[in-house]
Amino acid sequence: MLKTYRTVQFTEYGGPEVLQVVEREVPLPGPGEVLVEVRAAGVNPLDWQLRSGAVAAMMPVAFPAVPGGDVAGVVRGVGEGVSDFVAGDEVFGSIGTGGCAEFVSAPAAQLARKPANVPWEVAAGLPVAVNTAFQALDDLGVKAGQTLVVDGAAGGVGSVAVQIARHLGATVIGTASERNHAYLRSLGAEPVTYGEGLAERVRALAPRGADAAFDTAGKGSLPELVDVTGGPERVVTIADHRAEEHGVRFVFAGAGEIRGRLERAAALVVAGELTLSVARTYTLSEAADAHRESEGGHVRGKLVVVPG
Ligand SMILES: NC(=O)c1ccc[n+]([C@@H]2O[C@H](COP(=O)([O-])OP(=O)(O)OC[C@H]3O[C@@H](n4cnc5c(N)ncnc54)[C@H](OP(=O)(O)O)[C@@H]3O)[C@@H](O)[C@H]2O)c1
């Protein structure tokens, strides 16, 4: 096996230009870890939030830091205490950081088996979106017959939340810019434009209001979402840090239930009930461009880095 591998890393907080590609020695997997040869790494907003230092007060990184919380690849070695994977298994998962590289040593508990017919790019785009969408929909108690509003429905988390809610039997009203309305229809949501007047536009489609609302965008829609659902307990956000002011729950998706959620998502993908739009793929040396695009805030689905 290779002795060295290429990885993206940064040694200080800053703009996308702090990302460099360097060679490192292939690590041995530690206890509870597996060594993964990365086939694709999904890009999440948290990747550039960690790189820029924007969240350093809550989530400081250890330098040199490797971006990439979402990963899909092939197990090449297993550490002490790992009995659920063997070399050659195809896996995907949410590992926090380190995925934007040719190899990563990752916690086995945060990985699941990738079905053979799910493309690497799709598997790599799913983990954070799936974990977060399941967490939010569980917290809201979304069920068949209800109407759910997903604000930011064309993004990574939003597009997955729309499809899981549809699978549960809910009617979904999703917000996006005009250019994404046909895309939202293809996911099974009724599209509306986001921004001021949102409650009115939702009521035009659901005259009695909505049962629940999921804010993925964090762009100030909470008062209108509370209005259209009839109470702050019917709304959750993953991105608006003023949630408390509005009496709304801020949801943080931890790693506790990740494997089960990945397995449920994989089954939905195989059954054709969950799709993921991969907006663009990048090489390792283009990782800075991927961060710039994500930071722009208008990705449809996911961006994915493919080590090549
Ligand atoms: N708390 C947690 O556990 C957790 C977990 C995951 C993510 N997050 C956070 O949740 C947010 C979303 O994550 P993501 O991965 O889904 O991001 P993303 O994929 O980058 O989201 C991009 C989407 O946001 C939409 N958008 C842009 N401006 C909007 C607005 N004003 N109102 C509604 N939608 C708007 C865009 O639609 P158009 O192109 O049509 O404008 C685009 O499709 C990020 O801030 C991320 O850090 C939190």
The ligand as a Gaussian input file, in Angstrom:
#p B3LYP/6-31G(d) Opt

LIG

0 1
 N      -27.193000      22.676000      13.462000
 C      -26.740000      21.656000      12.736000
 O      -26.585000      20.519000      13.223000
 C      -26.425000      21.888000      11.276000
 C      -26.179000      20.793000      10.430000
 C      -25.968000      21.028000       9.079000
 C      -25.982000      22.319000       8.588000
 N      -26.177000      23.360000       9.448000
 C      -26.237000      24.750000       8.929000
 O      -27.444000      24.834000       8.181000
 C      -27.283000      25.709000       7.083000
 C      -27.705000      25.006000       5.815000
 O      -26.845000      23.912000       5.533000
 P      -26.859000      23.253000       4.087000
 O      -25.785000      22.245000       4.048000
 O      -28.239000      22.866000       3.712000
 O      -26.411000      24.528000       3.211000
 P      -26.397000      24.726000       1.643000
 O      -26.579000      23.428000       0.949000
 O      -25.193000      25.508000       1.309000
 O      -27.695000      25.646000       1.391000
 C      -27.788000      26.331000       0.201000
 C      -29.243000      26.644000      -0.086000
 O      -29.694000      27.756000       0.714000
 C      -30.711000      28.418000      -0.021000
 N      -30.844000      29.806000       0.421000
 C      -29.961000      30.835000       0.225000
 N      -30.451000      31.976000       0.780000
 C      -31.675000      31.656000       1.319000
 C      -32.664000      32.391000       2.029000
 N      -32.518000      33.699000       2.289000
 N      -33.762000      31.746000       2.440000
 C      -33.945000      30.414000       2.193000
 N      -33.038000      29.665000       1.503000
 C      -31.913000      30.269000       1.096000
 C      -30.229000      28.341000      -1.446000
 O      -31.353000      28.355000      -2.321000
 P      -31.321000      29.332000      -3.618000
 O      -30.068000      28.964000      -4.374000
 O      -32.583000      28.989000      -4.334000
 O      -31.245000      30.744000      -3.094000
 C      -29.443000      27.034000      -1.526000
 O      -30.140000      25.998000      -2.168000
 C      -25.827000      26.169000       7.127000
 O      -25.762000      27.419000       7.786000
 C      -25.141000      25.104000       7.959000
 O      -23.999000      25.598000       8.618000
 C      -26.400000      23.178000      10.772000

